[in-house]
Structure formats: structure tokens, C-alpha cells
Amino acid sequence: MSLNYLVVRLAQILPTFLLIMVVAFVLVRLLPGDPTSAILGLKATDADVLRLNAEYGLDKPIPVQFLFFLRNFFQGNLGESIILKVPVMSLILQRLPVTLLLSAFAGLLALLLAVPLAFLAALNRDARTDAIIRVLFQIGLSMPVFYLGLVLLRFFAVGLRWFPVGGFSDNLGADLYHLFLPALTLALSLSAVLMRNLRNGIIEVLNAEYVDFARAKGLSSRLVLGRHVLRNALISTVALFGLNIGTLIGGAVITESVFAIPGVGRLMIDSIYGRDYPVIQGLTLALAILVSLVFLATDMAQAALDPRIARR
């Protein structure tokens, strides 16, 4: 993997991020209602509305507001929450680690479920084991995230009382315990997609000539599967995993609400209801940066698995 490849990928991210800034700024202003109505309520007078609009700069033309937004962003200032009256950056730094931990935990669980079961299904292609694995994963994939979360919550938290109903803790061990059910909720859908892709990739690689040649050389089955089969089958699965990170984070928005987790997803929903423009914009940009970095890491991992990708 060359340095030029990394530089090119970084250069491709910048225009995408600038476009996201424009879209995020415009879309929040297309939401029905406005922050002043959310703050003042139904008894707001015209004078109060004009005063608050002037206080938050909402009385200026949209292009002027956007220029102020760009200036503040490049100065490291995302503004202040209209509803909570605290800096947006502080809110993001407080809530983002929770969502990152949830998403990372969900991604790890998805891999732990998908990789071994994909191998088991591929090595028993069209057998009963293969059929059972695919049917079970298809059920998980067919359920909406919020419904799957409610089912797990009802069975494991309320029924068996193995896990807490919701909330968060203040140390890593307890955090993982509180996040297991929401992470599993996200992981089940993602693992179904990864398992099917990896299963098909393993089957395709198992029929390749270089695998037959490796076996003819007398290499053990474990070495053939680990060095030749898994390495090549993972290339497309790594790309698919990276592409689904955005979906995973989007699912975290709903999951955090179901399990009462204080992450950026729950903050985003509260901010949308309150028309808190600075928070919505700041969270959108933070999530865009996060997803862009994941895509970059995915490209680097693919280039490491297959050096030919970096030369394209």
C-alpha cells in the first residue's frame, strides 16, 4: 500500500465533506417549524419571535447564515445549543464516545457471528446446517431494528432479567454489560449481510485453482483456509462492512432511543424535535467525519489484503 493511495483517498473525502456541510445546513432549515416556536411555545408574540431570531442570527439571509456557519466551523466553533444553552462541541464530545462504543461493540459482535458461521455454512454447502444458518440469519435481517430491539428487551431484560432494561454506566465493564443487548440488536442485521457475502466468497474461493494447488502441495486444511481462502474471501466482505457502517450508526439512532442510551443518536432525535439547528448541524458533521474515516480505514484494509487495489 503506497502513500500516494492514502493521499488520493484523503483528497476524495474533502469535496464529499464540503457537500455534506451544505446539505446539512440546508436540510435542517427545511424542517417544519423553527427554533423560536419550539422555545417560546404557542403563546409566543411576534416581538418575542423577532427578538430570538435576531439573537441567534436566524433573521439573516440563508447565504449569510451559511457563511457565518463556515467561518465558525473552520475556527473550531460549532455554536451553542439553542435548547440546552451549552456549546455544541461539548455535547458531541460527551455523547459521541457512547455511540462509538456501541457501534464498535455491534461491529465486533457482527464479525464474531458472521465469520465462523459463514465458514460453517460454506463448508456444508446445501446441507441442513447451511440451510438452518441462512434461515436464522434471514429472520434477523427481515426484522426492523426497533422491533428486534423490543423483542430482545422483552425476553432477556424483562423476562429473564439477564441484562438491564436500559441506561448506561460509568466504567468499561459495566458499559459493555449495559450495551450488550443494543449492540446485539444492531449486530444481528449486519451479521446477516456479512455472513451471506462471506459464505458466497468462501465458496467461490474454494473452487479456485490456486486453492487446489495449495492442497496438492500438501498444506494442511487449516493453513489453506486461513492463508488462502479467508484472506481472499474477506476482500469483498471488508468493503461491505465499511459500507454498512453508516447503516449501523443510523440504526444506533433508533436503538439508543429504545434502550435509553445517552448517545448522539438520542441527542439527534431530541434536537430534531426541538429544531435545535446548531446541534443537528454539528452532529451531522461529526457523523459524516466518522463514516468517512471508517470508509478510509476500509480502503486501507482492502489494500492490505489485496495490494493490487492500491495500484488501480
C-alpha positions in Angstrom: 0.0 0.0 0.0 1.6 3.3 -1.1 1.4 6.7 0.4 0.1 8.1 -2.9 -3.0 5.9 -2.5 -3.7 7.3 1.0 -3.3 10.8 -0.2 -5.7 10.2 -3.1 -8.3 8.8 -0.8 -8.0 11.7 1.6 -8.3 14.2 -1.3 -11.5 12.4 -2.4 -13.0 12.8 1.0 -12.7 16.6 1.2 -15.2 17.6 -1.6 -17.6 15.0 -0.2 -17.4 16.5 3.3 -18.0 20.0 1.9 -21.1 18.8 0.1 -22.3 17.3 3.3 -21.8 20.6 5.1 -24.0 22.3 2.5 -26.7 19.6 2.6 -26.8 19.5 6.4 -27.1 23.3 6.6 -29.9 23.4 4.1 -31.9 20.4 5.2 -32.3 21.5 8.9 -33.8 24.7 7.6 -36.4 22.8 5.5 -37.8 21.1 8.6 -41.3 22.3 9.5 -41.3 24.9 12.3 -38.4 26.8 13.7 -36.4 27.0 17.0 -38.1 30.1 18.3 -41.5 28.4 18.1 -40.1 25.3 19.9 -38.7 27.6 22.7 -41.5 30.0 23.1 -44.4 27.7 22.5 -47.9 28.6 21.3 -48.1 31.8 23.4 -45.2 33.5 21.6 -45.7 37.1 20.5 -44.3 38.5 17.3 -41.9 40.7 19.2 -40.5 37.7 21.1 -40.1 35.7 17.8 -38.2 38.7 16.2 -36.0 39.1 19.3 -34.9 35.5 19.4 -34.4 35.3 15.6 -32.1 38.3 15.8 -30.3 36.8 18.9 -29.5 33.6 17.0 -28.9 35.2 13.6 -31.9 33.5 12.1 -33.2 36.8 10.7 -30.3 37.0 8.2 -30.5 35.6 4.6 -29.7 31.9 4.3 -26.4 32.5 2.3 -25.2 34.9 5.1 -26.1 32.3 7.8 -24.1 29.7 5.8 -21.0 31.9 5.6 -21.2 32.5 9.3 -21.5 28.8 9.8 -18.4 28.1 7.6 -16.4 30.7 9.4 -17.3 29.4 12.8 -16.6 25.8 11.7 -13.1 26.5 10.5 -12.5 28.3 13.8 -13.4 25.1 15.7 -16.7 26.6 16.9 -19.9 24.7 16.2 -22.1 27.2 18.0 -24.3 26.8 21.1 -27.3 24.7 21.6 -30.4 26.8 21.3 -32.4 24.5 23.7 -29.7 23.3 26.1 -27.6 26.5 26.2 -24.3 24.7 26.1 -21.6 24.5 23.4 -22.3 22.0 20.7 -18.7 20.7 20.7 -19.1 19.9 24.4 -22.3 17.9 23.7 -20.7 16.0 20.9 -17.6 15.1 23.0 -19.8 14.0 25.8 -22.2 11.8 23.8 -20.1 10.6 20.9 -17.9 8.1 22.9 -21.1 6.3 23.9 -22.2 5.9 20.3 -18.7 4.9 19.2 -18.5 2.2 21.9 -22.0 0.9 20.9 -21.1 0.9 17.2 -17.7 -0.8 17.7 -19.3 -3.4 20.0 -22.0 -4.1 17.5 -19.4 -4.4 14.7 -17.3 -6.8 16.7 -20.4 -9.0 17.6 -21.4 -9.0 13.9 -18.0 -10.3 12.9 -17.9 -12.9 15.7 -21.3 -14.2 14.4 -20.7 -13.9 10.7 -17.2 -15.2 10.1 -17.4 -18.7 11.8 -21.0 -19.3 10.7 -20.1 -18.3 7.1 -17.3 -20.9 7.2 -19.6 -23.5 8.6 -22.3 -22.8 6.0 -19.8 -22.7 3.1 -18.1 -25.9 4.1 -21.5 -27.6 4.4 -22.9 -26.1 1.3 -26.6 -27.0 0.6 -26.6 -29.3 3.6 -29.0 -29.0 6.5 -26.5 -26.9 8.5 -26.2 -24.4 5.7 -30.0 -24.1 5.3 -30.5 -23.6 9.1 -27.9 -20.9 9.3 -29.2 -19.0 6.3 -32.8 -19.2 7.5 -31.9 -17.9 11.0 -30.0 -15.0 9.6 -32.7 -14.2 7.2 -35.2 -13.9 10.0 -32.9 -11.4 11.8 -32.4 -9.5 8.6 -36.2 -9.2 7.9 -37.0 -7.7 11.3 -36.9 -3.9 11.7 -34.2 -2.8 14.1 -36.6 -1.2 16.6 -38.8 -4.3 16.7 -35.8 -6.6 17.1 -34.6 -4.4 20.0 -38.0 -4.6 21.7 -38.1 -8.4 21.3 -34.6 -8.8 22.9 -35.6 -6.2 25.6 -38.8 -8.1 26.5 -37.2 -11.5 26.5 -33.7 -11.1 28.0 -34.2 -7.9 30.1 -37.8 -8.0 31.3 -38.4 -11.8 31.2 -35.2 -13.4 32.1 -33.6 -10.3 33.8 -30.2 -11.2 32.4 -29.5 -7.7 31.3 -30.6 -4.2 32.3 -33.6 -2.6 30.6 -31.6 0.4 29.6 -29.3 3.2 30.7 -25.5 3.5 30.9 -22.8 3.1 33.5 -19.5 4.8 34.4 -16.9 2.1 33.8 -16.0 -0.1 30.8 -17.0 -3.4 32.2 -20.4 -2.2 33.2 -20.7 -0.2 30.0 -20.3 -3.4 27.9 -22.9 -5.2 30.1 -25.4 -2.4 29.6 -24.6 -2.2 25.8 -24.8 -5.9 25.1 -28.5 -6.0 24.1 -28.5 -2.9 22.0 -25.2 -3.9 20.3 -26.6 -7.4 19.6 -29.7 -5.7 18.1 -27.5 -3.9 15.6 -25.2 -6.8 15.1 -27.9 -9.3 14.1 -28.9 -7.4 11.0 -25.3 -6.5 10.0 -24.1 -10.1 10.6 -26.7 -11.5 8.3 -25.5 -9.4 5.4 -21.8 -10.1 6.1 -22.5 -13.9 6.6 -24.2 -14.2 3.2 -21.5 -12.3 1.4 -18.6 -14.1 3.1 -20.3 -17.5 2.6 -20.5 -16.9 -1.2 -17.0 -15.6 -1.3 -15.6 -18.7 0.5 -17.5 -21.0 -1.8 -16.1 -19.1 -4.8 -12.5 -19.2 -3.5 -12.7 -22.9 -2.5 -13.3 -23.6 -6.2 -10.3 -21.6 -7.4 -7.3 -23.3 -9.0 -4.7 -21.8 -6.5 -6.6 -23.4 -3.6 -6.4 -26.8 -5.4 -2.7 -26.2 -6.0 -2.1 -25.3 -2.3 -3.8 -28.6 -1.3 -1.7 -30.5 -3.8 1.4 -29.1 -2.2 0.4 -30.9 1.0 -0.6 -27.8 3.0 -2.9 -28.5 5.9 -6.6 -27.7 5.6 -6.3 -25.1 8.4 -3.4 -23.3 6.6 -5.3 -23.4 3.3 -8.4 -22.0 4.8 -6.6 -19.3 6.8 -4.0 -18.1 4.4 -5.6 -18.6 1.0 -9.4 -18.9 1.4 -10.2 -16.5 4.2 -7.8 -13.8 3.1 -9.2 -13.6 -0.4 -12.8 -14.1 0.6 -12.6 -11.3 3.1 -11.8 -8.6 0.4 -15.4 -8.0 -0.6 -16.7 -8.6 2.9 -14.4 -5.8 4.3 -15.8 -3.4 1.7 -19.4 -4.4 2.6 -18.6 -4.0 6.3 -17.4 -0.5 5.6 -20.4 0.4 3.5 -22.8 -0.8 6.2 -21.1 1.3 9.0 -23.3 4.2 8.0 -26.4 2.0 8.3 -25.1 0.7 11.7 -24.8 4.3 13.0 -28.2 5.1 11.6 -29.6 2.1 13.4 -27.9 3.3 16.6 -30.2 6.4 16.5 -33.3 4.2 16.9 -31.6 1.7 19.2 -30.4 4.4 21.6 -33.9 5.6 22.0 -35.3 2.1 22.6 -32.7 1.3 25.3 -32.4 4.8 26.8 -28.7 5.2 25.9 -27.3 8.7 26.1 -25.5 8.7 22.8 -25.6 11.1 19.8 -28.5 9.2 18.2 -30.8 10.0 21.1 -29.5 13.6 21.1 -30.1 13.9 17.4 -33.8 12.9 17.8 -34.3 15.3 20.7 -32.6 18.1 18.7 -34.8 17.5 15.6 -37.9 17.7 17.8 -36.6 21.0 19.3 -35.4 22.4 15.9 -32.0 22.9 17.6 -30.2 23.8 14.3 -26.6 24.1 15.7 -26.8 20.7 17.4 -28.3 19.0 14.3 -25.6 20.5 12.1 -22.8 19.6 14.5 -23.9 16.0 14.9 -24.4 15.6 11.2 -20.8 16.8 10.5 -19.4 14.6 13.3 -21.1 11.5 12.0 -20.0 12.4 8.4 -16.4 12.6 9.6 -16.7 9.3 11.5 -18.2 7.5 8.5 -15.6 9.0 6.1 -12.8 7.8 8.4 -14.4 4.3 8.5 -14.5 4.3 4.7 -10.8 5.3 4.6 -9.9 2.5 7.1 -11.9 0.1 4.9 -10.0 1.1 1.8 -6.7 0.7 3.7 -7.7 -2.8 4.9 -8.7 -3.8 1.4 -5.4 -2.6 0.0 -3.6 -4.6 2.7 -5.5 -7.7 1.8 -5.0 -7.2 -2.0 -2.1 -4.8 -2.9 -3.5 -4.6 -6.5 -6.3 -2.3 -5.2 -3.7 0.4 -4.3 -2.3 0.3 -7.8 -5.6 0.9 -9.6 
